[in-house]
Amino acid sequence: MAAIPKAIDKTPKAEVAASQGRPECPAAGPPLCILVAEDDAVHQSVIVRMVESWGHTAVVVANGEAALAAMEETAFDLVLMDVEMPVMSGFEATARVRVREREARLPHTRIVALTAYAMKGDRERCLAAGMDEYLSKPISRASLFAVLQKLSLTSSNGEPEGPAAGSPASVKPRHLAFDRRAALDRLDGDEELLREVLDVFFDDTPKQLQILKDAIVRREVDVVVRQSHSLKGACLNVGAQVLGNLALEIEAACKRGRLTEMDSLIQDFERGFEHLRQVTSEPSRSARG
């Protein structure tokens, strides 16, 4: 797909960036330079492939502190900021960006919040925190592209529309161990990308699960909530509905203070993870849990 022309004038940002000693993204490169602040490897992989498929450049960091450091070095056209990250949250990072912009008279950087909650009032909370837009996970090509359009960062030429809300293709059955159709819908039918995302998921999830288990043993409630929340988003991103629901149960149990329920839920998750690995080894298959 050809690169989509950028719809905003970049000159003012380039001039300010030069005056502050920050290198602008190479003029000969893609139209947009996008910072992806996201701590989950699966979400990182999905977002990077999406933006690169449109001809843009993506820089990835895993927490808000690293995002601030990256923004001191480079003038980004857009920041996709996860609100729940270790070290420094997306909310705190955004607040510091806005203070820095006011004090140094820097141009406004567009920041889009990424969250897995999708609850009423979330968008308003993100906008009140200084963010420009809001996306709920798992992110689809259509939803991300729509935000770029809304922020006047791209044109509508050449990008197919995603399924309408409520259409059969957009329904995500909660009982599927692997909902291939839903996963492919989010990735615009890209089988190669789905395989890459699944590879990242199967490589990264055991590591994240071990962090979760260690946190349960140490009774670190905040870490348990954050890890289970992150696991839920990663599972739903690859169409693993049953695993996503189990991660949600773990998060809910922790918030209720029921750490004694964790062992059985973790065991269920581990069994479901191995079942998913078997199911996805047959690409055309969509199994019920």
N, C-alpha and C positions, 0 to 999 in steps of 0.2 A: 504494500500500500504506500502510495506516495506521501511524502511529508505534508502535513496540513499547514498552510500559512498561518503565522501568528497574527492576531488581530489588534495588538496594542503596540504603541511606539516605545521602543526599548531605550531610546537615546538618553532620557533623563536619568534612568537607573545606571546606565553605563558611565555617565559623567560623574555621578555621585560615587559609584563604586571606585572609579579611578582616583577620585580625590581622597577617598578613604584608604587607598592602598589595597583594595580588594580586586582580584582579577575577575573580569566579566567572563561568562561562558564564551567559548570560542565562537566568533561570528560565523566561521565556516561550518560549524556543527549544526545539529538539529535546532528547530525553532525555539523550543522551550528547554530550560534547565530546571529540573524538578528535584527537590529534596524530599526523600521518603524517610520519615522518622517513624519507625515501626520496629518493635522488638521481636515479632514472631517471624520465623524464617519462611513459613508458607505464605503469609501475607506479603512479605517482602518480594518473594519470587513472582507471585501473581501480579502485583502492582508494577514491578519493574518491566515484566514482559509486556504488559498492556501499554505502558507509556512509550516503551521503545518501539512497539509495533506501529505507533503513530509517528515515529520519527523524532521523538524527544530523547533527551539525555536524563538519566536518573542517577542520583547519588543517594546511597543508603546509609542511615545511622540507626542505632538501636535504642537511643534514649534521648530525653530532652536536652541534657547537658551537651551531648555530642552534636545535637542539632544546632544549638547556639554557637558552638565552636565552628561548625561548618559554615554557618551564615556569616560569621566574621570573616571567613576566607573568601566566600563566593557570594555574589548577588544573584539569588535564585528568583526565577519568575513565579514559582509556586512551591509551597511547602505542604505536603500531605502529612499531618501530624496526629499520630495515635494519642488519645487522651490518657490511656493507661499504660505507662512505661516505668521500668525500674529507674533508679537514680534520680530522675526528674520527670514529672508528668508532663503531658502535652499542655495542660492548662498553665502550669507554672512557666514552662518554656515560652508559651505565647505571650504571657504577661510581661516577661522580660524583654521579648522582642519589641513589644509596643513601647515600653519605656525607653529602650535604646533608640528606637526610631524618633521618638519625640525629642529626646535629649540631643541626639546628633543630627536631627533634621534629615533623616534618611527617608527615602520614598517608602510608601506602604507596601509591605510584602503580603501577598495573598496567602492565607493559611486556611487549609481545609481540615476540619476535625475528622478523625476516623474513630469510630466507637462500635463496640459489639452489642451495646445495650438496646438501641432503637426504641427507647421508651418516650412517652409523651413528655414534652418539655425539654428533651435533650438538645434539640436544635437551638432553642432559645437560650439555653444555658451556655452552649458553645459560642453563639453569637455575642452574648453578654461578656464572655471571657476574652473577646477581641478577635475571634476567628471569623472568617468571611463566609464559610459554608460548612456543611456537615454531611458526612456519608456514614451510613451504617454498614457494618460487616455482616456477612461476606460481601465484598465489593464486586459488582459486575462491570463489564466493559461499558454497558449502556449507561449505568449510573455515574461512573467516573467521567465518561465523555460528556454527559449532560451537565456536570458541574463545570467542566472546562468551558463549555459553551456559555453557561450562565455567567461565568466570570469574564466572559469575552476574551478567553485565551485561545480559542480555536474557532474554526468555521464548522459548519455541519456537513461539508462536502465529503462524500466517500465513506462515511461511517454508518453501517446498518443500524436500524433501531432494534432495541432489545424487546423481549416479549412484554406485552402490556400487563400491568398488575392484575392478578386474578385470572389471567388466561391459563389454559392447561399447562403450557410450558413453564409458567412461573410458579406453579404450585409445588411445594416442597414437602412431600409426605414424610411425616415424622417417624414412620415405622421402617423405613428402608435402611439396611446396613450400608448400602452404597447406592446413592441416587445419581447415576451417571448423567442422566439427562439434565438434572438441575446444575450439576457441576459444569457441564459443557455449555449450558445456556449462559452461565456467568462469564465463560471464557470465549464466547462467540463461536462455539463449535470447534475450537482449536484442540484437536486430539493430541498433537505433539506437546502443547503447553500443559494439558491435563496430565500427561505422563510425567513431564518434568516436575510439576507441582506435587504429584503423588510421590515421586522419588524423594523430594525434599521433605515431605510430610513423614514418610517412613524412616528417614534418616534422623530427623530432628525430634519427633515426638517422644521416643524413649528417653532422650536427654531431658526434655521438659518434664516428663512424667517422674523421672528420678528426682529432679529438683522439688517437685510437688510432694513426693513421698518423704523426702528429707525434712521438708518444712512441716509436714504433719507430725513427724516424730518429735521435732523441736517445738511443736505447737505454735508456730509462727503464723498466726491467723491471716495477717495482711498478705504474706507471700502465698499462702494456700489460695486465697481468694483471687489474687492476681494470676497465678499459674493456671488455676482451673478455668478462669475467664478467658485466658489466652488460648488454652487448649480447646475450649468450646468454639472459639472463632476459627481456629485452624481446621477443626473437624468439619464444620459447616462449609468451609471454603472448598473442601474437596468432595463434598456430597456425602460425608459420613454422618448421617442423621442420628443413628443410634448412639454413636460415640459422643456426638455433640450434646445429646440429651443427658448422657451420663456425666459429662463434664459440668453441665448445668446443675445437675443434682448434687455434685460434689461442692460446687460453689454455694448453692443454697444451704446445704447442710452445715457448711463452715460458718456462714453468716448467722445461722440459728444456734451456733455453739455446739453442734452435735458431732464432735470429732470422732466419737466412738463408731459412727456409721461409715467412716472413711474406708476402713479396711475392705469391707465387702464391696463398696463402690469401686475402689481401685482395682480389685480383682476382676470385677465385671468389665471394667474398662480395658484391662490387659487382655482378657479373653476376646473382647470385641475387636481390639486392635489386631490381634492375630487373625481373627476371622476376616476382617477387612483386607488384610494382606493377601489372604487366599482368594477372596472374591475378585480383587482387582488384578490378580494375575491372569484372569481371563477377560480381556478388554471388552468383549461384547456382552458381558453378563452383568445383570443388576439383581442382586440377591436380597431377599427379605430376611430381616433379623429375627 
